[in-house]
């Protein structure tokens, strides 16, 4: 009888010792290179691995880490959610539930999310307003009494996301991107209308600022620059979603034109902080970048990939006008891949870009997380490149796109150099671990790298899973089972 009581006591201690708090949303087993069961698992480049953290979110868009390692996620109509992240060994990551950040509901927040450089001010956006709150990462919580309207006057139909970016180099800068009202928005040609542009605002000002009439202009003629990123030198880059259903000279060119764009808006110290700076116009709604130049006929000059062409020409406005008067992109991408975020890896310096995927093309394209390699402050690829973006994670089977496939949006990096990415249509967050070599090679002091990583990319699928279950290691489980078996067999186990 005493042995039975002792056995029950051991079982109770074993259960309490190795029990972990569980969240109904969190997967009980950390599986590598295996997605949800709702669609075929995404493919991953050779040497990389991924873990599905969760598939239970509501249209997650942007995500950021606070200074305490909590993960904040935008996109849910109910507001901003916080996920408490923990490592459970063997590279496995789990989270202990998600919590609504009280005070963010009821504001129609939809996309934009940022933290100040010191991590103590939170910014989020609706279609009309960019808000700020005092933020405490230790709780985590916001001070509702501190809520301010930082930027207002942005409401419109069509593109309603207002992307936000705070500078890592300058403490009082909030960048805001506002897109077009519809596919071709003629208001964009009038600067005072405040459409299709990226501006820099001082977020320390106590009074609200009007988007159209205040702030410092970085660039305009940008149809819908959803993704904005800052490189390590303070240079601002934006990825552009260009127009759909284009017809030029009565010819439908929309399958492969216009190109999506990577645009350089310059370093903040030479643009937003320079008195009298005149921001460049990138052409919209007059001019667009070519992806398939053969479709752009007749042309008034030899148009190549990434060169500007006019949608409508007359005696005073031609393709040559677009080339000479407007700013061309630094790189171009396949039409309709829909880039939604760009972030620079803190260790390699390369640009990671999420391509949300097409709807305006017969053969779907995009639906991938990709890398554009940088050398110093410039992309390695020439301006007319057609293969500058290398796929890291993508859908090998796109039959279920757009609703049932990996459809990336927001990108964030953790302190270990891993890449976190949301998939809005499937409610997911993935964690991508790069090869160790890619985390140790860059950046050098001059930003150089003598390697050709393009040859290393190939499809990799693996169902391997580390032996982790809810944070309990295999060793602990074996020890516990051994203790119980010894007792059941009448053996004696010394107390430790």
N, C-alpha and C positions, 0 to 999 in steps of 0.2 A: 504493500500500500504506500509505503514511504517513497519507493521508486517511482510510482505513478505520480505522486504529488510533485516529486522533484522534476519529473519529465514535463509536467504541465507548467511548472515554474520556468524551466528552460525555454519552452515554446513561447511563453509570454515575453520573456526577456529578449529572445531572438526577434520576435515580431516588433517589439518597441525599438530595438536597437537599429534594425534595418528598414523600418518603415520610413517613407518619404511622403511629403505632402504632394498630392496629385491634383492635377487640373483636368477636368473632363475634356478640355480641348487639346491637351498635350499628348503626343504619341507615347505609348508605354514602352516602345522599343525604338532606340535610335538606329535607323537603317541608313546605310550609305548608298547613294546613287539610286534611290528608289523613291518615287513620288507617291502621290495619293492613289487610291484605287479608282478614281473617277475618270481617269484618262491615261493613255500610255505615258510612262515616265519620260521626262526630258532626257536628251542626250547631253553628254558632258565631254569637254576636250580632254585629250590624253594628259594624264598627270594631275588633273583636277578631280576633286570629289565634292559631292553635295549632300546635305541633310535637309529633309523637310521638317522644319520646326513645327508648323501648324498649317492646317487647311480649314480652320474654323473661324476666320475673320470675315468681316463684311466689307468687301471691296477695298482692301488696303492699298494706299497710294504711296505717300512718302513715309520715310522712317528715319529717325535719328536716335543716337545714343546720348543720354545726359552724362554728367560728370561722375555719377555713381554707377554707371553701367546699365541703367534701366533703358528699355527700348520704347520710344514713343512712336505711335503709328497714326497717321491721318487717313481720311477717306470714308470712315463710317459716318453716316448721317447723324448718328447719336452724339458724335464728338470725337475727341482724341482719346485713344486707349494707351495704357502703360502696361508693358509686359516685364515682369521681374525675371531676369535671365540668370541661370546658374550653369556652371560646368559640372558634369558628373563623371568625367574621366574618359580616356580613350578618344578624345576629340568630340565627345558627344555633348550637346547643349540642350537644355530643357528650360522651361519657364513655369513659374508657379502662379498661373492664372493671369488674367488680364483685368485691369481696373479702369473704369471710365474716369478720366480726369475731370473731377467735378467742377462745373462752371464753363465747360466747353460745349455743352449741349444747347440746343435751341438757337444756335447762331448760324446754321446752314454752312458750317465749315466743310470744305470739299477737297482740298488738295494741299495747299501751301503749309509748310511746317519748317520752323527753324529755331535755333537757340542762339542767344548772344554769345560772344566770344568767351565770357566768363561763366556761361551756363546758367545764369540766374534770371534771364528774361526769356520767356517763350513767345514765339510769334506763330500765328496761324491765320488762314485767310478763308473768306467766303468769296462769292463772285464780286462783291462790292467793297469789302472792307478787309484791311490787314490789321489784326488785333495784336496787342501785347499784354502780357501778365508778368508779375513777379513769380518766379518759379523756384521751388525748393526741391532739389533732387533727392534729399535724404528721406522725404516722406513717402513718395513724391506727390507734390500738390502745387496748386497755384493759389495766389491771393486774389480772390474775386474782386475785392475792393480796388485792386490796382489795375483792373482792365482799362485799356485805352484804345481808341481808334487811331492807329498810327497813320494809315493812308486810306482815303475814302474816294468816292466818285468813280468807281470802276465798273459799275453794273452794266451789263449788256446781254443780248441774246447770243447764241452761238457758242463760242469758246468761253467757258466760265471759270476755268482754273486761273488762279493768280499765284504763280510760283514765287517763292520767297527764298532768299539766300543772304546769310550774314557772312561777312568777311572774316577769315581767320587772322588776317594781318592788321585790320583796322577795326577798332572797337565800336564805332558809332555809325555803321553802314548797314542798311537794309536794302537789298536789291529786290525790285518787284517787276515781274513780267506780265504784260497785259496783251492778249491776243485780239483777233479780229471778231467782228460781229458777222458771222457767216463765212462762206467760202471766199467770195470776193467783196471786200469791204472798201468802198470808195472813200470812206471817211479817213482811211489810213494815209491818204495823200495830203491831208491837212494836219499839220503839226499841232495846232491848238486843240484838235479833237482828242488827243491823248490816246490814240489807238495804235496797236501793233508796235509796241516799243518796250524797252527795258530802261528803268530809271533807278537811280540811287537816292535814298532818303536818309536823313539823320533820324535815328529812332529814339534819341534822347529828348527830342523836342516834346514839350508838354501839350501843345495844341495839335489837333489833327491836320494832316496835309492833304491837299487835293491832288490826285494823280495827274490830271491834265495840265495844271498850271504851276505845280511846284515840283521839287526834286531836280536832280541833275540827270540829263539825258545821256545814256551810253550808246544807244543805237535805235533806229526806227526803220520803218519799211520791213518789219519782221512779222510775218503773218501770224505765227503762233509758236513762240519759243518757249516750250513747256519746260525744257531742261536748262538749268544754268549751273555752271561749275566754276570754281576758282582754282587755278593751279598754284604751285608752291611759291611762285614769284608774284602773286597777286594779279595775274592775268585772268580776265573774265572770258569764258567761252559759253556759247549757247547752241543748242541743237534745235533746228527749225522744222516744223511740220508744214510743208508747202501745200499748194492748192490741189483740189480734186477736179475731175471732169473737165480738164482744159481742152478748148477747141481753138486752134490757131489757123487763120486763113481758111476757115471752113473744113479743116482736117482735125479729126479727133486724135489727140496725142496723149491721152491721159494714162494709157497703160504703163508707159515708161518715162513719163515726164509730168511735171518738173521734178528735179532731184530734191531730196531732203538735204539739209545743209548743216555743216559745222561752221559756225561763225566766230571770229575772234573780235571781241569788243574792246581790247586793249587793257593795260594795267590800270587799276583804279587811281594810282598816283598821277597818271598822265591824262586821265579822262575826268572822272567825277571830282577830283581835287584840283583840277587846273582851271583857273579863271579864264573864261572866254573860249572854252573848248567847244568845237563844232562837231557834233556827233555824226557819224556816217549814216547814209540811207542805204539799206540793203535791197531796195527795189520794189517791194510789194506796195501796191497792187499792179504796178506797171510791168515789172521785169521779174523773170524767174531763171533759175539755174537749170542747165540742160543735163539730163542723165543719158539719154539716147539722142545724140546730135543728128542722126540720120532722119529723125522725124521732124526736125525743125527746118522745114523748107517752105518757101525760098528764104534764104538768110542773106543778110547784107554784109556778113564777114564769115570767116571760117570758124564756125562755132565748134568748140570742143567740150568735153565733159567738164562741168562746173562753170562754164561760161554763161554769161547772162544773155537772155533773148527777150524780145518784146512779145507780149500776148497779142497786142493790136498795134499795127504800124500805120503810119501816114507819112505825109511829106516832111514833117518836122520831127517825127519820133520813130526810130527804127531800132533794130538789134544793136547797131553801133552806138546808139544813144545809151542803151542799157549798159554796154561794155564801158563806155567812157564816163558816164555820169553817176553810176551807182556801184556800190561795193559788192564784189563777188564773194562767195563763200571760200573758206580755207580748204574745206573738203566737201565732197558730195557723196550722197548715199542713194541707193536704189529708191525710185519713186514709191511712196506710200508705205515705207517700213515704219513710219511714225515713231521717231525717237522722243522719249519722254523724260529721260534724266541723263545727266552726265556728271560723273564724279571722278576726281583724280586720286589714284591710289597713293597713300602717304609714303609707301616704301619704294614703289617702282616709278612713280610719276606718270604712269600711263592713264589714259582716259577710258573709263568704263561707261558704256552707253547702253541703255535699255531701249530696244526696238519693240514697241507695243504690238505692231503687226497691222497688216493692211485690211481694208474693207473695199477700196475703190480699185480693185484689180482682179482680173479673171483668175490668174494664178496667184494664190496668197504668198506674201513675202513678209519678212520680219519675224516677229515672235521669237526673239532671241536676245540674250545678253552678250555683248561683244566688247572687245578691247581695241582701241586705236593706240598704237605705240607712239610715244613721244620721245624725242631726243632733245634734251634741254627744254626750251620753251616752244618747240615746234613739233607738229606731227612728223614722223619719219617719212610718210608717204607724200609724193608730190600732189599738187593741187588737182591734177586730172586723173588721180587714181580711181580705179573701180573696185579695188579690193583692200581698202585701208582698214576696214573693220573685220576683225577675226572673231568668229563665233566661239564663245566659251560654253554657253549653255543654250540649248535650242530644242525645238520639237522635231524629232525625227519623223513623226507622224502628225501631220497638221489637219487630218480629216475632221477633228473635233473643234478646230479653231473657228471663231474666236471664243466661244463660251466654255469649251472643255479642252483647254490646253494651257500650257505655260505661257502667260502673257505679262511680261515684266513691266514694272513701272519704276518704283523708287529704289535707290541704291544707297547703302551705307557701309562703312568699314569699321571693324572693331580693332582693339589694340593688338590683336594677334595677326592682323593683316587679312582676316577672312572677309568675304564679301557677302553682305546680306541684301536680299532683293525680294520685293513683293511681287505677287501676281494677283492683280485685282479681280479678274473675272472668276478665279478659282479660290479666292480667299486665303492665299498661301503666303508664307514667308519661307524662303530657302536660304541656307547658309552654305557658301561655296568656299572651299579651302584650296588655295592655289598650291602648285608644287613648291617645295621648299626652295628650289633654285630661284624661282621668280621673286621670292621674298628676300633673298640675300644678295642678289646681283645689283639692284638699283636702289636709290639713285647714287651715282657717283657725283663728285663735286661739280663736274661739267655736264652731268646728265647724259653721258655717253654709255653705250652698251654694244658690245661686239658679239651679237648673236642674231640668228635668224629664227625667231620663234614660230614663224608661220609654218615651217616644215614639221613642227612638233604637234600640230593640232590634228586630231582624228577623233572619230566617234568612240566613246567608251561607255559601256553599260556594265554594271555590276550590281548584284543583289546582296553583296556581302554586308554583314551588320556586325558592329562590335558587340562583345558579350556584355551588354549593359541592360539593365532592366530597372527603370525607375530610380536610377542612381545607386543600385546595389551591385557591387562588383561580383564577378564569378568566384573569386577567392573567398569572399565572405559567405557566399551561399554554400560552397563546398564545406567550409569549416562548420557552419551551422548544421548541415546535413550529417556530417561526421559525428558531431556531438550527439545528435538525436539517435543515430544508428547505434552508437556505442551504448547508450542508455538502454535502448530496446533490447540489445543483446546481452545486457547484464554486466557490461564493462564499467569501469570506473574512469572518470575523466577528471583530472586535477583542476581545481578552480584557479583561474588566472587573475 
